[in-house]
Amino acid sequence: QVQLVESGGGLVQPGGSLRLSCATSGRISSFLSMAWYRQAPGKQRELVARINSGGTTNYADSVKGRFTISGDNAKNTVYLQMNNLKLEDTAVYYCQTTNWGLNIYWGQGTQVTVSS
């Protein structure tokens, strides 16, 4: 069983930055992919960013140029650097991983609130 623990959420003003962390119970290099999703109140959960085992990344159009996903194999941690945050980035952010058996695991989520 893979465990994912997110941290780094909080309250930030528009234009500010936050870095989310997702600590995994396994080596991130052993996963097929790792991703960040978010869910705002009343909306469906959506993909924010993904990084695969080869290091290829992809982003939602709404965050391109502002968010960066990266991984640290030594720390078994995946990060989401979020810059120039907007009000519409307010959501609960979830870490997700897919292993080579195509099993999917989720973290418990961390709240990000962008407000002036």
Buried (B, 14 or more C-beta within 10 A) or exposed (E): EBEBBBBBBEEBEEEEEBEBBBBBEBEBEBBBBBBBBBBBEEEEBEBBBBBBBEEEBEBBEEBEEBBBBBBEEEEBBBBBBBBEBEEEBBBBBBBBBBBEEEEEBBBEBBEBBBEE
